[in-house]
Amino acid sequence: QVQLVESGGGLVQAGGSLRLSCAASGRICRGNLMGWYRQAPGKQRELVATITSLGSSNYAPSAKGRFTISRDNAKNTVYLQMNSLEPEDTAVYYCNCYPPVENFWGQGTQVTVSS
């Protein structure tokens, strides 16, 4: 059974940092491309960052310069280091393949940034 389990969210003050983790049940994505996504209250889910199997990454404009996506292929785990967090980063964060597979969405992890 395919599973993507996100963790590491929490409540943090503006300017703070969090590191999210996503553990996959295996190499479940085509080309092993993975992504972090987020959904803020009342908004559509949006792509935050992607990473290839070799570690090449891309970021949404809102994440560039503040967030870093990385992965440990041996552990089938993808990370998102988030620095200089802003209240606008408050959302539920999810990992999935890139492009996402509808049936793979997990529960996500809540990130709340207070001002």
VEXGU-263662 format. One record per residue: x, y, z of N, C-alpha, C in turn; residue in one letter; residue number from 1. Coordinates in steps of 0.05 Angstrom, whole numbers, plus 32768, in hexadecimal, padded with zeros to 4 digits. Layout:
N
+------+------+------+-------+-------+-------+------+------+------+------+------+
| n_xx | n_yy | n_zz | ca_xx | ca_yy | ca_zz | c_xx | c_yy | c_zz | resn | resi |
+------+------+------+-------+-------+-------+------+------+------+------+------+
|    X |    Y |    Z |     X |     Y |     Z |    X |    Y |    Z |    A |  NUM |
...
+------+------+------+-------+-------+-------+------+------+------+------+------+
! end
This chain:
115
+------+------+------+-------+-------+-------+------+------+------+------+------+
| n_xx | n_yy | n_zz | ca_xx | ca_yy | ca_zz | c_xx | c_yy | c_zz | resn | resi |
+------+------+------+-------+-------+-------+------+------+------+------+------+
| 8011 | 7FE8 | 8000 |  8000 |  8000 |  8000 | 8012 | 8019 | 8000 |    Q |    1 |
| 800C | 802B | 7FEE |  801B |  8043 |  7FEC | 8015 | 8056 | 8003 |    V |    2 |
| 802A | 8060 | 8010 |  8026 |  8072 |  8025 | 803B | 8089 | 8024 |    Q |    3 |
| 8031 | 80A0 | 8029 |  8042 |  80B8 |  802C | 803A | 80C4 | 8047 |    L |    4 |
| 804D | 80C5 | 8059 |  8048 |  80CE |  8074 | 8058 | 80E7 | 807A |    V |    5 |
| 804A | 80FD | 807D |  8058 |  8117 |  8083 | 8059 | 811B | 80A1 |    E |    6 |
| 806F | 8129 | 80AA |  8072 |  812F |  80C6 | 8084 | 8148 | 80C8 |    S |    7 |
| 8084 | 8153 | 80E0 |  8096 |  8169 |  80E6 | 8089 | 8184 | 80E8 |    G |    8 |
| 806F | 8186 | 80E3 |  8062 |  819F |  80E4 | 805F | 81A8 | 8101 |    G |    9 |
| 8054 | 81C0 | 8104 |  8050 |  81CB |  811F | 804A | 81E9 | 811F |    G |   10 |
| 804B | 81F4 | 8136 |  8046 |  8211 |  8139 | 8061 | 821F | 813D |    L |   11 |
| 8066 | 8233 | 812E |  807F |  8242 |  812F | 807A | 825F | 812C |    V |   12 |
| 808A | 8270 | 8137 |  8088 |  828D |  8134 | 8094 | 8295 | 8119 |    Q |   13 |
| 808A | 82AB | 810F |  8095 |  82B6 |  80F6 | 80B3 | 82B9 | 80F9 |    A |   14 |
| 80C1 | 82B1 | 80E4 |  80DE |  82B2 |  80E4 | 80EB | 8298 | 80ED |    G |   15 |
| 80DB | 8286 | 80F7 |  80E5 |  826C |  8100 | 80E9 | 8258 | 80EA |    G |   16 |
| 80F0 | 8240 | 80F2 |  80F6 |  822A |  80DF | 80E8 | 8210 | 80E7 |    S |   17 |
| 80E3 | 8200 | 80D3 |  80D8 |  81E5 |  80D7 | 80E4 | 81D3 | 80C2 |    L |   18 |
| 80E7 | 81BA | 80C8 |  80F0 |  81A6 |  80B5 | 80DB | 8191 | 80B2 |    R |   19 |
| 80CF | 818E | 809B |  80BB |  817A |  8096 | 80C8 | 8161 | 808A |    L |   20 |
| 80BC | 814A | 8090 |  80C5 |  8131 |  8085 | 80AE | 8123 | 8077 |    S |   21 |
| 80B4 | 8113 | 8063 |  80A0 |  8104 |  8055 | 80AC | 80E8 | 8050 |    C |   22 |
| 80A0 | 80D4 | 805D |  80AA |  80B9 |  805A | 8098 | 80AA | 8046 |    A |   23 |
| 80A4 | 80A0 | 8031 |  8095 |  8091 |  801D | 8098 | 8073 | 8022 |    A |   24 |
| 8084 | 8064 | 8019 |  8085 |  8047 |  801D | 8097 | 8039 | 8009 |    S |   25 |
| 80A2 | 8049 | 7FF7 |  80B5 |  803D |  7FE4 | 80B9 | 8051 | 7FCE |    G |   26 |
| 80C6 | 8048 | 7FB8 |  80C9 |  8059 |  7FA1 | 80AF | 8058 | 7F91 |    R |   27 |
| 809D | 806A | 7F98 |  8082 |  8068 |  7F8E | 807B | 807B | 7F78 |    I |   28 |
| 808E | 808D | 7F72 |  8088 |  80A2 |  7F5F | 8097 | 809C | 7F45 |    C |   29 |
| 808A | 80A2 | 7F2F |  8096 |  809F |  7F14 | 80AE | 80B1 | 7F12 |    R |   30 |
| 80C5 | 80A6 | 7F0B |  80DD |  80B6 |  7F0A | 80E7 | 80BF | 7F25 |    G |   31 |
| 80D9 | 80B6 | 7F3A |  80E1 |  80BD |  7F55 | 80E1 | 80DB | 7F5A |    N |   32 |
| 80D0 | 80EA | 7F4B |  80CD |  8106 |  7F50 | 80BA | 810A | 7F67 |    L |   33 |
| 80C2 | 811A | 7F7A |  80B1 |  811F |  7F92 | 80AD | 813D | 7F95 |    M |   34 |
| 8097 | 8144 | 7FA3 |  8091 |  8160 |  7FA7 | 8085 | 8165 | 7FC2 |    G |   35 |
| 8088 | 817D | 7FCC |  807A |  8186 |  7FE4 | 8064 | 819A | 7FDA |    W |   36 |
| 804D | 8198 | 7FE6 |  8036 |  81A8 |  7FDF | 802B | 81B3 | 7FF9 |    Y |   37 |
| 801A | 81C8 | 7FF7 |  800D |  81D2 |  800E | 7FF2 | 81DD | 8007 |    R |   38 |
| 7FE0 | 81DD | 801B |  7FC5 |  81E7 |  8018 | 7FBF | 81F9 | 8030 |    Q |   39 |
| 7FBB | 8212 | 802A |  7FB4 |  8225 |  803F | 7F95 | 8226 | 8041 |    A |   40 |
| 7F8B | 822E | 8058 |  7F6E |  822F |  805B | 7F60 | 823F | 8046 |    P |   41 |
| 7F4C | 8234 | 8039 |  7F3D |  8242 |  8025 | 7F4B | 8245 | 800A |    G |   42 |
| 7F62 | 8238 | 8007 |  7F71 |  823A |  7FEE | 7F75 | 821E | 7FE2 |    K |   43 |
| 7F7C | 821E | 7FC8 |  7F83 |  8205 |  7FBB | 7F9E | 81FB | 7FC3 |    Q |   44 |
| 7FA2 | 81E2 | 7FC1 |  7FBC |  81D6 |  7FC6 | 7FD0 | 81E0 | 7FB1 |    R |   45 |
| 7FE8 | 81E7 | 7FBA |  7FFC |  81F2 |  7FA7 | 8017 | 81E3 | 7FAB |    E |   46 |
| 8026 | 81E3 | 7F95 |  8040 |  81D7 |  7F95 | 8054 | 81E9 | 7FA3 |    L |   47 |
| 8065 | 81DE | 7FB4 |  8079 |  81EE |  7FC2 | 8095 | 81E9 | 7FB7 |    V |   48 |
| 809B | 81CF | 7FB3 |  80B6 |  81C8 |  7FAA | 80B6 | 81AC | 7F9E |    A |   49 |
| 80C9 | 81A7 | 7F8C |  80CC |  818C |  7F81 | 80E9 | 8184 | 7F82 |    T |   50 |
| 80ED | 816A | 7F81 |  8109 |  8160 |  7F81 | 810A | 8146 | 7F70 |    I |   51 |
| 8120 | 8144 | 7F60 |  8124 |  812C |  7F50 | 8133 | 8117 | 7F61 |    T |   52 |
| 8136 | 8100 | 7F56 |  8144 |  80EA |  7F64 | 8161 | 80F1 | 7F69 |    S |   53 |
| 816C | 8103 | 7F58 |  8188 |  810B |  7F5B | 818B | 8124 | 7F6C |    L |   54 |
| 8175 | 812F | 7F75 |  8177 |  8146 |  7F87 | 8173 | 8161 | 7F7B |    G |   55 |
| 816D | 8162 | 7F61 |  8168 |  817C |  7F55 | 814D | 8186 | 7F5E |    S |   56 |
| 814B | 81A0 | 7F65 |  8133 |  81AA |  7F72 | 8129 | 81C3 | 7F63 |    S |   57 |
| 810F | 81C8 | 7F67 |  8102 |  81E0 |  7F5D | 80EF | 81EA | 7F73 |    N |   58 |
| 80EA | 8204 | 7F73 |  80DA |  8210 |  7F88 | 80C6 | 8223 | 7F7D |    Y |   59 |
| 80AF | 8224 | 7F8B |  809C |  8239 |  7F85 | 80A8 | 8254 | 7F8D |    A |   60 |
| 80A0 | 826A | 7F80 |  80AC |  8284 |  7F87 | 80AA | 828A | 7FA5 |    P |   61 |
| 8094 | 8282 | 7FB2 |  8090 |  8288 |  7FCE | 80A4 | 8279 | 7FE0 |    S |   62 |
| 80AF | 8263 | 7FD6 |  80C1 |  8252 |  7FE6 | 80DE | 8257 | 7FE0 |    A |   63 |
| 80E4 | 8262 | 7FC9 |  80FF |  8265 |  7FC0 | 810F | 8276 | 7FD3 |    K |   64 |
| 8127 | 826C | 7FDB |  8138 |  827C |  7FED | 8132 | 8277 | 800B |    G |   65 |
| 811B | 826B | 8011 |  8114 |  8265 |  802D | 8112 | 8248 | 8033 |    R |   66 |
| 8108 | 8238 | 801F |  8104 |  821C |  8023 | 8118 | 820C | 8014 |    F |   67 |
| 811F | 81F4 | 801E |  8131 |  81E2 |  8011 | 8126 | 81C6 | 8012 |    T |   68 |
| 8122 | 81BA | 7FFA |  8119 |  819F |  7FF8 | 8131 | 818C | 7FF5 |    I |   69 |
| 8130 | 8176 | 8002 |  8146 |  8162 |  8000 | 813A | 8146 | 8003 |    S |   70 |
| 814B | 8132 | 7FFE |  8141 |  8117 |  8000 | 8157 | 8104 | 8008 |    R |   71 |
| 814E | 80EE | 8014 |  8160 |  80D8 |  801A | 8154 | 80C0 | 800C |    D |   72 |
| 815F | 80B9 | 7FF6 |  8154 |  80A3 |  7FE6 | 8155 | 8088 | 7FF4 |    N |   73 |
| 8169 | 8084 | 8004 |  816C |  806B |  8012 | 8155 | 8067 | 8027 |    A |   74 |
| 814B | 807D | 8030 |  8135 |  807C |  8044 | 811A | 8082 | 8037 |    K |   75 |
| 811A | 8087 | 801D |  8100 |  808F |  8010 | 80F3 | 80A6 | 801E |    N |   76 |
| 8103 | 80BA | 8025 |  80F9 |  80D0 |  8035 | 8101 | 80EB | 8027 |    T |   77 |
| 80EE | 80FD | 8027 |  80F2 |  8117 |  801C | 80EE | 812C | 8033 |    V |   78 |
| 80FE | 8140 | 8032 |  80FD |  8155 |  8047 | 80F7 | 8170 | 803C |    Y |   79 |
| 80EC | 8181 | 804D |  80E9 |  819D |  8045 | 80F2 | 81AE | 805D |    L |   80 |
| 8109 | 81BB | 805A |  8113 |  81CD |  806E | 8107 | 81E9 | 8068 |    Q |   81 |
| 80F9 | 81F4 | 807B |  80EC |  820D |  8078 | 80F7 | 8221 | 808B |    M |   82 |
| 8103 | 8236 | 8081 |  810F |  824C |  8091 | 8100 | 8266 | 808C |    N |   83 |
| 8104 | 8279 | 809E |  80F7 |  8293 |  809B | 80DA | 8291 | 8096 |    S |   84 |
| 80CD | 8281 | 80A5 |  80B0 |  827C |  80A1 | 80A0 | 8295 | 80A6 |    L |   85 |
| 808B | 8297 | 8096 |  8078 |  82AE |  8097 | 805C | 82A4 | 809D |    E |   86 |
| 804B | 82B5 | 80A8 |  802F |  82AC |  80AC | 8022 | 82A1 | 8093 |    P |   87 |
| 802A | 82AB | 807C |  801E |  82A2 |  8063 | 8026 | 8286 | 805C |    E |   88 |
| 8039 | 827A | 806A |  8041 |  825E |  8066 | 802F | 824B | 8075 |    D |   89 |
| 801D | 8256 | 8085 |  800B |  8245 |  8094 | 7FFA | 8234 | 8081 |    T |   90 |
| 7FFB | 821A | 8084 |  7FED |  8208 |  8072 | 7FF1 | 81EB | 807C |    A |   91 |
| 7FE2 | 81D9 | 806F |  7FE9 |  81BC |  8072 | 7FFC | 81B5 | 805B |    V |   92 |
| 8012 | 81A9 | 8062 |  8026 |  81A2 |  804F | 8025 | 8184 | 8049 |    Y |   93 |
| 8026 | 817E | 802F |  8024 |  8162 |  8026 | 803C | 815C | 8014 |    Y |   94 |
| 8043 | 8143 | 8013 |  8056 |  813A |  7FFE | 8047 | 8127 | 7FEB |    C |   95 |
| 8051 | 8125 | 7FD3 |  8045 |  8114 |  7FBF | 8059 | 8112 | 7FA8 |    N |   96 |
| 8052 | 8102 | 7F95 |  8062 |  8102 |  7F7D | 805F | 811C | 7F6E |    C |   97 |
| 8071 | 8120 | 7F5B |  806D |  8137 |  7F49 | 806D | 812D | 7F2C |    Y |   98 |
| 8057 | 8131 | 7F1E |  803E |  813C |  7F27 | 8030 | 812A | 7F3C |    P |   99 |
| 801E | 8135 | 7F4B |  8012 |  8125 |  7F61 | 8000 | 810F | 7F57 |    P |  100 |
| 7FFF | 80FA | 7F67 |  7FED |  80E4 |  7F62 | 7FD6 | 80E6 | 7F76 |    V |  101 |
| 7FBE | 80E8 | 7F6C |  7FA7 |  80EE |  7F7D | 7FA5 | 80DB | 7F94 |    E |  102 |
| 7FA9 | 80C1 | 7F90 |  7FA5 |  80AD |  7FA5 | 7FBB | 80AD | 7FB9 |    N |  103 |
| 7FD0 | 80BD | 7FB5 |  7FE7 |  80BC |  7FC7 | 7FE7 | 80D2 | 7FDD |    F |  104 |
| 7FD3 | 80E4 | 7FDC |  7FD3 |  80F9 |  7FF0 | 7FD0 | 80ED | 800C |    W |  105 |
| 7FE1 | 80F6 | 801E |  7FE0 |  80EE |  803A | 7FD1 | 8102 | 804B |    G |  106 |
| 7FD5 | 8100 | 8065 |  7FC7 |  8112 |  8077 | 7FD4 | 812E | 8078 |    Q |  107 |
| 7FEC | 8130 | 8070 |  7FFA |  8149 |  8071 | 8003 | 8150 | 808E |    G |  108 |
| 8011 | 8166 | 8090 |  801A |  816F |  80AA | 8015 | 818D | 80AC |    T |  109 |
| 8009 | 8195 | 80C2 |  8001 |  81B1 |  80C5 | 8018 | 81C3 | 80CD |    Q |  110 |
| 801C | 81D8 | 80BF |  802F |  81ED |  80C6 | 8020 | 8207 | 80CB |    V |  111 |
| 8024 | 8211 | 80E3 |  8018 |  822A |  80EB | 802D | 823E | 80F3 |    T |  112 |
| 802D | 8255 | 80E6 |  8041 |  826A |  80EC | 8032 | 8282 | 80F8 |    V |  113 |
| 803A | 8288 | 8110 |  802D |  829F |  811E | 803D | 82B8 | 8119 |    S |  114 |
| 802F | 82CE | 8118 |  803C |  82E8 |  8114 | 8045 | 82F5 | 812E |    S |  115 |
+------+------+------+-------+-------+-------+------+------+------+------+------+
! end
